[in-house]
């Protein structure tokens, strides 16, 4: 099972079983996303907090950070 490089055209929707998706997420390392860099651990946990932002006149304004 490879998770690094594939084309969605090669899979039917049934190919994405829950165990396959869980395994794929646990193998994500260093993905730079909107809320930070994603590194999933053996439990499938990644980010340990979220930023609360607001759109003010077309600009994203930081409000608060919630750590968990």
PDB file of N, CA, C and O in Angstrom, chain B, residues numbered from 101:
ATOM      1  N   UNK B 101       0.842  -1.171   0.000  1.00  0.00           N
ATOM      2  CA  UNK B 101       0.000   0.000   0.000  1.00  0.00           C
ATOM      3  C   UNK B 101       0.890   1.239   0.000  1.00  0.00           C
ATOM      4  O   UNK B 101       1.695   1.415   0.915  1.00  0.00           O
ATOM      5  N   UNK B 102       0.766   2.074  -0.978  1.00  0.00           N
ATOM      6  CA  UNK B 102       1.562   3.296  -1.014  1.00  0.00           C
ATOM      7  C   UNK B 102       0.658   4.502  -0.807  1.00  0.00           C
ATOM      8  O   UNK B 102      -0.470   4.536  -1.300  1.00  0.00           O
ATOM      9  N   UNK B 103       1.152   5.477  -0.089  1.00  0.00           N
ATOM     10  CA  UNK B 103       0.353   6.669   0.220  1.00  0.00           C
ATOM     11  C   UNK B 103       1.001   7.932  -0.315  1.00  0.00           C
ATOM     12  O   UNK B 103       0.373   8.990  -0.321  1.00  0.00           O
ATOM     13  N   UNK B 104       2.216   7.845  -0.753  1.00  0.00           N
ATOM     14  CA  UNK B 104       2.954   9.040  -1.124  1.00  0.00           C
ATOM     15  C   UNK B 104       2.559   9.595  -2.491  1.00  0.00           C
ATOM     16  O   UNK B 104       2.470  10.810  -2.667  1.00  0.00           O
ATOM     17  N   UNK B 105       2.327   8.726  -3.439  1.00  0.00           N
ATOM     18  CA  UNK B 105       2.055   9.195  -4.789  1.00  0.00           C
ATOM     19  C   UNK B 105       1.018   8.294  -5.443  1.00  0.00           C
ATOM     20  O   UNK B 105       1.280   7.116  -5.687  1.00  0.00           O
ATOM     21  N   UNK B 106      -0.131   8.832  -5.722  1.00  0.00           N
ATOM     22  CA  UNK B 106      -1.145   8.072  -6.431  1.00  0.00           C
ATOM     23  C   UNK B 106      -2.097   9.036  -7.115  1.00  0.00           C
ATOM     24  O   UNK B 106      -2.177  10.213  -6.763  1.00  0.00           O
ATOM     25  N   UNK B 107      -2.798   8.527  -8.072  1.00  0.00           N
ATOM     26  CA  UNK B 107      -3.786   9.313  -8.782  1.00  0.00           C
ATOM     27  C   UNK B 107      -5.167   8.853  -8.334  1.00  0.00           C
ATOM     28  O   UNK B 107      -5.447   7.655  -8.312  1.00  0.00           O
ATOM     29  N   UNK B 108      -6.023   9.793  -7.981  1.00  0.00           N
ATOM     30  CA  UNK B 108      -7.380   9.432  -7.570  1.00  0.00           C
ATOM     31  C   UNK B 108      -8.127   8.722  -8.692  1.00  0.00           C
ATOM     32  O   UNK B 108      -9.076   7.982  -8.434  1.00  0.00           O
ATOM     33  N   UNK B 109      -7.709   8.940  -9.925  1.00  0.00           N
ATOM     34  CA  UNK B 109      -8.376   8.282 -11.048  1.00  0.00           C
ATOM     35  C   UNK B 109      -8.162   6.778 -11.047  1.00  0.00           C
ATOM     36  O   UNK B 109      -8.921   6.043 -11.680  1.00  0.00           O
ATOM     37  N   UNK B 110      -7.135   6.310 -10.340  1.00  0.00           N
ATOM     38  CA  UNK B 110      -6.840   4.879 -10.349  1.00  0.00           C
ATOM     39  C   UNK B 110      -7.601   4.117  -9.270  1.00  0.00           C
ATOM     40  O   UNK B 110      -7.502   2.891  -9.210  1.00  0.00           O
ATOM     41  N   UNK B 111      -8.354   4.805  -8.417  1.00  0.00           N
ATOM     42  CA  UNK B 111      -9.071   4.179  -7.314  1.00  0.00           C
ATOM     43  C   UNK B 111     -10.568   4.407  -7.435  1.00  0.00           C
ATOM     44  O   UNK B 111     -11.009   5.486  -7.830  1.00  0.00           O
ATOM     45  N   UNK B 112     -11.338   3.403  -7.099  1.00  0.00           N
ATOM     46  CA  UNK B 112     -12.775   3.596  -6.973  1.00  0.00           C
ATOM     47  C   UNK B 112     -13.027   4.119  -5.564  1.00  0.00           C
ATOM     48  O   UNK B 112     -12.172   3.938  -4.697  1.00  0.00           O
ATOM     49  N   UNK B 113     -14.166   4.763  -5.299  1.00  0.00           N
ATOM     50  CA  UNK B 113     -14.444   5.251  -3.942  1.00  0.00           C
ATOM     51  C   UNK B 113     -14.374   4.146  -2.897  1.00  0.00           C
ATOM     52  O   UNK B 113     -14.034   4.422  -1.747  1.00  0.00           O
ATOM     53  N   UNK B 114     -14.682   2.914  -3.256  1.00  0.00           N
ATOM     54  CA  UNK B 114     -14.629   1.800  -2.303  1.00  0.00           C
ATOM     55  C   UNK B 114     -13.201   1.427  -1.930  1.00  0.00           C
ATOM     56  O   UNK B 114     -12.991   0.727  -0.939  1.00  0.00           O
ATOM     57  N   UNK B 115     -12.214   1.880  -2.703  1.00  0.00           N
ATOM     58  CA  UNK B 115     -10.822   1.542  -2.411  1.00  0.00           C
ATOM     59  C   UNK B 115     -10.321   2.231  -1.150  1.00  0.00           C
ATOM     60  O   UNK B 115      -9.342   1.786  -0.552  1.00  0.00           O
ATOM     61  N   UNK B 116     -10.975   3.305  -0.741  1.00  0.00           N
ATOM     62  CA  UNK B 116     -10.552   4.071   0.424  1.00  0.00           C
ATOM     63  C   UNK B 116     -11.243   3.546   1.678  1.00  0.00           C
ATOM     64  O   UNK B 116     -12.174   4.172   2.186  1.00  0.00           O
ATOM     65  N   UNK B 117     -10.793   2.409   2.174  1.00  0.00           N
ATOM     66  CA  UNK B 117     -11.368   1.842   3.390  1.00  0.00           C
ATOM     67  C   UNK B 117     -10.883   2.639   4.598  1.00  0.00           C
ATOM     68  O   UNK B 117      -9.873   3.338   4.517  1.00  0.00           O
ATOM     69  N   UNK B 118     -11.595   2.537   5.710  1.00  0.00           N
ATOM     70  CA  UNK B 118     -11.210   3.247   6.934  1.00  0.00           C
ATOM     71  C   UNK B 118      -9.784   2.890   7.362  1.00  0.00           C
ATOM     72  O   UNK B 118      -9.018   3.794   7.697  1.00  0.00           O
ATOM     73  N   UNK B 119      -9.395   1.608   7.367  1.00  0.00           N
ATOM     74  CA  UNK B 119      -8.013   1.293   7.746  1.00  0.00           C
ATOM     75  C   UNK B 119      -6.985   1.888   6.789  1.00  0.00           C
ATOM     76  O   UNK B 119      -5.914   2.313   7.222  1.00  0.00           O
ATOM     77  N   UNK B 120      -7.293   1.922   5.510  1.00  0.00           N
ATOM     78  CA  UNK B 120      -6.366   2.492   4.518  1.00  0.00           C
ATOM     79  C   UNK B 120      -6.177   3.984   4.787  1.00  0.00           C
ATOM     80  O   UNK B 120      -5.050   4.478   4.781  1.00  0.00           O
ATOM     81  N   UNK B 121      -7.276   4.701   5.021  1.00  0.00           N
ATOM     82  CA  UNK B 121      -7.203   6.146   5.291  1.00  0.00           C
ATOM     83  C   UNK B 121      -6.439   6.400   6.590  1.00  0.00           C
ATOM     84  O   UNK B 121      -5.580   7.281   6.641  1.00  0.00           O
ATOM     85  N   UNK B 122      -6.750   5.626   7.649  1.00  0.00           N
ATOM     86  CA  UNK B 122      -6.055   5.798   8.932  1.00  0.00           C
ATOM     87  C   UNK B 122      -4.552   5.572   8.770  1.00  0.00           C
ATOM     88  O   UNK B 122      -3.750   6.335   9.308  1.00  0.00           O
ATOM     89  N   UNK B 123      -4.169   4.536   8.036  1.00  0.00           N
ATOM     90  CA  UNK B 123      -2.763   4.256   7.807  1.00  0.00           C
ATOM     91  C   UNK B 123      -2.103   5.368   6.997  1.00  0.00           C
ATOM     92  O   UNK B 123      -0.971   5.760   7.279  1.00  0.00           O
ATOM     93  N   UNK B 124      -2.808   5.869   6.003  1.00  0.00           N
ATOM     94  CA  UNK B 124      -2.274   6.963   5.176  1.00  0.00           C
ATOM     95  C   UNK B 124      -2.039   8.208   6.024  1.00  0.00           C
ATOM     96  O   UNK B 124      -1.002   8.857   5.887  1.00  0.00           O
ATOM     97  N   UNK B 125      -2.990   8.554   6.902  1.00  0.00           N
ATOM     98  CA  UNK B 125      -2.828   9.733   7.755  1.00  0.00           C
ATOM     99  C   UNK B 125      -1.659   9.579   8.721  1.00  0.00           C
ATOM    100  O   UNK B 125      -0.907  10.530   8.938  1.00  0.00           O
ATOM    101  N   UNK B 126      -1.501   8.403   9.296  1.00  0.00           N
ATOM    102  CA  UNK B 126      -0.389   8.183  10.234  1.00  0.00           C
ATOM    103  C   UNK B 126       0.974   8.330   9.546  1.00  0.00           C
ATOM    104  O   UNK B 126       1.983   8.563  10.212  1.00  0.00           O
ATOM    105  N   UNK B 127       1.002   8.197   8.238  1.00  0.00           N
ATOM    106  CA  UNK B 127       2.266   8.322   7.499  1.00  0.00           C
ATOM    107  C   UNK B 127       2.529   9.726   6.977  1.00  0.00           C
ATOM    108  O   UNK B 127       3.538   9.950   6.309  1.00  0.00           O
ATOM    109  N   UNK B 128       1.651  10.673   7.262  1.00  0.00           N
ATOM    110  CA  UNK B 128       1.868  12.060   6.839  1.00  0.00           C
ATOM    111  C   UNK B 128       2.930  12.676   7.755  1.00  0.00           C
ATOM    112  O   UNK B 128       2.773  12.690   8.976  1.00  0.00           O
ATOM    113  N   UNK B 129       3.987  13.173   7.169  1.00  0.00           N
ATOM    114  CA  UNK B 129       5.075  13.806   7.920  1.00  0.00           C
ATOM    115  C   UNK B 129       5.494  15.085   7.204  1.00  0.00           C
ATOM    116  O   UNK B 129       5.834  15.055   6.021  1.00  0.00           O
ATOM    117  N   UNK B 130       5.470  16.199   7.913  1.00  0.00           N
ATOM    118  CA  UNK B 130       5.990  17.455   7.371  1.00  0.00           C
ATOM    119  C   UNK B 130       5.113  18.133   6.343  1.00  0.00           C
ATOM    120  O   UNK B 130       5.609  18.952   5.569  1.00  0.00           O
ATOM    121  N   UNK B 131       3.807  17.819   6.304  1.00  0.00           N
ATOM    122  CA  UNK B 131       2.914  18.473   5.338  1.00  0.00           C
ATOM    123  C   UNK B 131       2.585  19.877   5.834  1.00  0.00           C
ATOM    124  O   UNK B 131       2.046  20.040   6.929  1.00  0.00           O
ATOM    125  N   UNK B 132       2.907  20.882   5.036  1.00  0.00           N
ATOM    126  CA  UNK B 132       2.652  22.272   5.415  1.00  0.00           C
ATOM    127  C   UNK B 132       1.236  22.655   4.999  1.00  0.00           C
ATOM    128  O   UNK B 132       0.941  22.816   3.815  1.00  0.00           O
ATOM    129  N   UNK B 133       0.363  22.796   6.005  1.00  0.00           N
ATOM    130  CA  UNK B 133      -1.038  23.126   5.763  1.00  0.00           C
ATOM    131  C   UNK B 133      -1.398  24.494   6.302  1.00  0.00           C
ATOM    132  O   UNK B 133      -0.531  25.235   6.766  1.00  0.00           O
ATOM    133  N   UNK B 134      -2.664  24.825   6.241  1.00  0.00           N
ATOM    134  CA  UNK B 134      -3.147  26.143   6.645  1.00  0.00           C
ATOM    135  C   UNK B 134      -2.945  26.413   8.136  1.00  0.00           C
ATOM    136  O   UNK B 134      -2.750  27.565   8.525  1.00  0.00           O
ATOM    137  N   UNK B 135      -2.985  25.395   8.965  1.00  0.00           N
ATOM    138  CA  UNK B 135      -2.870  25.574  10.412  1.00  0.00           C
ATOM    139  C   UNK B 135      -1.494  25.196  10.957  1.00  0.00           C
ATOM    140  O   UNK B 135      -1.314  25.122  12.173  1.00  0.00           O
ATOM    141  N   UNK B 136      -0.536  24.958  10.089  1.00  0.00           N
ATOM    142  CA  UNK B 136       0.801  24.591  10.541  1.00  0.00           C
ATOM    143  C   UNK B 136       1.317  23.380   9.795  1.00  0.00           C
ATOM    144  O   UNK B 136       0.772  23.001   8.758  1.00  0.00           O
ATOM    145  N   UNK B 137       2.360  22.778  10.316  1.00  0.00           N
ATOM    146  CA  UNK B 137       2.952  21.604   9.704  1.00  0.00           C
ATOM    147  C   UNK B 137       2.357  20.358  10.338  1.00  0.00           C
ATOM    148  O   UNK B 137       2.363  20.208  11.560  1.00  0.00           O
ATOM    149  N   UNK B 138       1.848  19.473   9.508  1.00  0.00           N
ATOM    150  CA  UNK B 138       1.176  18.269   9.974  1.00  0.00           C
ATOM    151  C   UNK B 138       2.154  17.105  10.062  1.00  0.00           C
ATOM    152  O   UNK B 138       2.851  16.783   9.100  1.00  0.00           O
ATOM    153  N   UNK B 139       2.190  16.486  11.226  1.00  0.00           N
ATOM    154  CA  UNK B 139       2.954  15.266  11.478  1.00  0.00           C
ATOM    155  C   UNK B 139       2.054  14.386  12.334  1.00  0.00           C
ATOM    156  O   UNK B 139       1.917  14.632  13.532  1.00  0.00           O
ATOM    157  N   UNK B 140       1.447  13.384  11.754  1.00  0.00           N
ATOM    158  CA  UNK B 140       0.538  12.518  12.497  1.00  0.00           C
ATOM    159  C   UNK B 140       1.325  11.475  13.273  1.00  0.00           C
ATOM    160  O   UNK B 140       2.295  10.915  12.762  1.00  0.00           O
ATOM    161  N   UNK B 141       0.904  11.210  14.516  1.00  0.00           N
ATOM    162  CA  UNK B 141       1.572  10.199  15.327  1.00  0.00           C
ATOM    163  C   UNK B 141       0.865   8.848  15.187  1.00  0.00           C
ATOM    164  O   UNK B 141      -0.067   8.712  14.395  1.00  0.00           O
ATOM    165  N   UNK B 142       1.309   7.857  15.953  1.00  0.00           N
ATOM    166  CA  UNK B 142       0.763   6.502  15.843  1.00  0.00           C
ATOM    167  C   UNK B 142      -0.719   6.435  16.188  1.00  0.00           C
ATOM    168  O   UNK B 142      -1.403   5.489  15.797  1.00  0.00           O
ATOM    169  N   UNK B 143      -1.226   7.435  16.922  1.00  0.00           N
ATOM    170  CA  UNK B 143      -2.646   7.489  17.281  1.00  0.00           C
ATOM    171  C   UNK B 143      -3.476   8.266  16.261  1.00  0.00           C
ATOM    172  O   UNK B 143      -4.699   8.340  16.380  1.00  0.00           O
ATOM    173  N   UNK B 144      -2.815   8.843  15.266  1.00  0.00           N
ATOM    174  CA  UNK B 144      -3.515   9.643  14.272  1.00  0.00           C
ATOM    175  C   UNK B 144      -3.686  11.086  14.682  1.00  0.00           C
ATOM    176  O   UNK B 144      -4.408  11.837  14.026  1.00  0.00           O
ATOM    177  N   UNK B 145      -3.019  11.495  15.782  1.00  0.00           N
ATOM    178  CA  UNK B 145      -3.102  12.881  16.242  1.00  0.00           C
ATOM    179  C   UNK B 145      -2.068  13.720  15.514  1.00  0.00           C
ATOM    180  O   UNK B 145      -0.971  13.247  15.215  1.00  0.00           O
ATOM    181  N   UNK B 146      -2.422  14.974  15.228  1.00  0.00           N
ATOM    182  CA  UNK B 146      -1.510  15.838  14.501  1.00  0.00           C
ATOM    183  C   UNK B 146      -1.320  17.156  15.224  1.00  0.00           C
ATOM    184  O   UNK B 146      -0.469  17.275  16.105  1.00  0.00           O
ATOM    185  N   UNK B 147      -2.100  18.126  14.855  1.00  0.00           N
ATOM    186  CA  UNK B 147      -1.962  19.446  15.453  1.00  0.00           C
ATOM    187  C   UNK B 147      -2.372  19.400  16.922  1.00  0.00           C
ATOM    188  O   UNK B 147      -3.225  18.606  17.316  1.00  0.00           O
ATOM    189  N   UNK B 148      -1.765  20.243  17.704  1.00  0.00           N
ATOM    190  CA  UNK B 148      -2.079  20.289  19.127  1.00  0.00           C
ATOM    191  C   UNK B 148      -2.652  21.642  19.509  1.00  0.00           C
ATOM    192  O   UNK B 148      -2.521  22.080  20.652  1.00  0.00           O
ATOM    193  N   UNK B 149      -3.276  22.291  18.570  1.00  0.00           N
ATOM    194  CA  UNK B 149      -3.897  23.581  18.816  1.00  0.00           C
ATOM    195  C   UNK B 149      -4.425  24.175  17.522  1.00  0.00           C
ATOM    196  O   UNK B 149      -4.086  23.723  16.428  1.00  0.00           O
ATOM    197  N   UNK B 150      -5.242  25.172  17.663  1.00  0.00           N
ATOM    198  CA  UNK B 150      -5.805  25.847  16.494  1.00  0.00           C
ATOM    199  C   UNK B 150      -5.748  27.353  16.686  1.00  0.00           C
ATOM    200  O   UNK B 150      -5.831  27.855  17.807  1.00  0.00           O
ATOM    201  N   UNK B 151      -5.606  28.065  15.576  1.00  0.00           N
ATOM    202  CA  UNK B 151      -5.683  29.512  15.595  1.00  0.00           C
ATOM    203  C   UNK B 151      -7.103  29.936  15.270  1.00  0.00           C
ATOM    204  O   UNK B 151      -7.732  29.405  14.355  1.00  0.00           O
ATOM    205  N   UNK B 152      -7.592  30.889  16.024  1.00  0.00           N
ATOM    206  CA  UNK B 152      -8.891  31.492  15.739  1.00  0.00           C
ATOM    207  C   UNK B 152      -8.597  32.777  14.970  1.00  0.00           C
ATOM    208  O   UNK B 152      -7.887  33.657  15.458  1.00  0.00           O
ATOM    209  N   UNK B 153      -9.144  32.874  13.776  1.00  0.00           N
ATOM    210  CA  UNK B 153      -8.914  34.042  12.939  1.00  0.00           C
ATOM    211  C   UNK B 153     -10.250  34.615  12.481  1.00  0.00           C
ATOM    212  O   UNK B 153     -11.287  33.955  12.555  1.00  0.00           O
ATOM    213  N   UNK B 154     -10.204  35.839  12.013  1.00  0.00           N
ATOM    214  CA  UNK B 154     -11.413  36.500  11.527  1.00  0.00           C
ATOM    215  C   UNK B 154     -11.067  37.251  10.250  1.00  0.00           C
ATOM    216  O   UNK B 154      -9.977  37.808  10.119  1.00  0.00           O
ATOM    217  N   UNK B 155     -11.996  37.259   9.325  1.00  0.00           N
ATOM    218  CA  UNK B 155     -11.827  38.023   8.097  1.00  0.00           C
ATOM    219  C   UNK B 155     -12.376  39.419   8.335  1.00  0.00           C
ATOM    220  O   UNK B 155     -13.584  39.597   8.490  1.00  0.00           O
ATOM    221  N   UNK B 156     -11.488  40.413   8.365  1.00  0.00           N
ATOM    222  CA  UNK B 156     -11.892  41.810   8.553  1.00  0.00           C
ATOM    223  C   UNK B 156     -11.503  42.593   7.308  1.00  0.00           C
ATOM    224  O   UNK B 156     -10.324  42.809   7.031  1.00  0.00           O
ATOM    225  N   UNK B 157     -12.497  43.003   6.583  1.00  0.00           N
ATOM    226  CA  UNK B 157     -12.275  43.789   5.364  1.00  0.00           C
ATOM    227  C   UNK B 157     -11.321  43.100   4.396  1.00  0.00           C
ATOM    228  O   UNK B 157     -10.470  43.742   3.781  1.00  0.00           O
ATOM    229  N   UNK B 158     -11.475  41.785   4.271  1.00  0.00           N
ATOM    230  CA  UNK B 158     -10.675  41.030   3.317  1.00  0.00           C
ATOM    231  C   UNK B 158      -9.311  40.611   3.830  1.00  0.00           C
ATOM    232  O   UNK B 158      -8.544  39.994   3.091  1.00  0.00           O
ATOM    233  N   UNK B 159      -8.987  40.928   5.075  1.00  0.00           N
ATOM    234  CA  UNK B 159      -7.701  40.540   5.645  1.00  0.00           C
ATOM    235  C   UNK B 159      -7.943  39.555   6.788  1.00  0.00           C
ATOM    236  O   UNK B 159      -8.870  39.730   7.578  1.00  0.00           O
ATOM    237  N   UNK B 160      -7.108  38.525   6.871  1.00  0.00           N
ATOM    238  CA  UNK B 160      -7.203  37.539   7.941  1.00  0.00           C
ATOM    239  C   UNK B 160      -6.498  38.112   9.171  1.00  0.00           C
ATOM    240  O   UNK B 160      -5.312  38.438   9.128  1.00  0.00           O
ATOM    241  N   UNK B 161      -7.255  38.226  10.273  1.00  0.00           N
ATOM    242  CA  UNK B 161      -6.735  38.807  11.514  1.00  0.00           C
ATOM    243  C   UNK B 161      -6.703  37.717  12.586  1.00  0.00           C
ATOM    244  O   UNK B 161      -7.705  37.045  12.832  1.00  0.00           O
ATOM    245  N   UNK B 162      -5.543  37.552  13.220  1.00  0.00           N
ATOM    246  CA  UNK B 162      -5.371  36.578  14.302  1.00  0.00           C
ATOM    247  C   UNK B 162      -6.155  37.050  15.524  1.00  0.00           C
ATOM    248  O   UNK B 162      -6.046  38.210  15.920  1.00  0.00           O
ATOM    249  N   UNK B 163      -6.948  36.154  16.125  1.00  0.00           N
ATOM    250  CA  UNK B 163      -7.722  36.479  17.320  1.00  0.00           C
ATOM    251  C   UNK B 163      -7.143  35.782  18.551  1.00  0.00           C
ATOM    252  O   UNK B 163      -6.894  36.424  19.572  1.00  0.00           O
ATOM    253  N   UNK B 164      -6.928  34.467  18.451  1.00  0.00           N
ATOM    254  CA  UNK B 164      -6.483  33.706  19.617  1.00  0.00           C
ATOM    255  C   UNK B 164      -5.914  32.363  19.158  1.00  0.00           C
ATOM    256  O   UNK B 164      -6.196  31.897  18.054  1.00  0.00           O
ATOM    257  N   UNK B 165      -5.116  31.758  20.020  1.00  0.00           N
ATOM    258  CA  UNK B 165      -4.618  30.404  19.780  1.00  0.00           C
ATOM    259  C   UNK B 165      -5.116  29.517  20.913  1.00  0.00           C
ATOM    260  O   UNK B 165      -4.963  29.857  22.086  1.00  0.00           O
ATOM    261  N   UNK B 166      -5.708  28.386  20.565  1.00  0.00           N
ATOM    262  CA  UNK B 166      -6.183  27.424  21.547  1.00  0.00           C
ATOM    263  C   UNK B 166      -5.286  26.202  21.483  1.00  0.00           C
ATOM    264  O   UNK B 166      -5.210  25.523  20.459  1.00  0.00           O
ATOM    265  N   UNK B 167      -4.608  25.931  22.586  1.00  0.00           N
ATOM    266  CA  UNK B 167      -3.696  24.795  22.667  1.00  0.00           C
ATOM    267  C   UNK B 167      -4.408  23.647  23.355  1.00  0.00           C
ATOM    268  O   UNK B 167      -5.109  23.854  24.345  1.00  0.00           O
ATOM    269  N   UNK B 168      -4.235  22.436  22.838  1.00  0.00           N
ATOM    270  CA  UNK B 168      -4.824  21.265  23.493  1.00  0.00           C
ATOM    271  C   UNK B 168      -3.900  20.087  23.396  1.00  0.00           C
ATOM    272  O   UNK B 168      -4.223  19.006  23.890  1.00  0.00           O
TER     273      UNK B 168
END
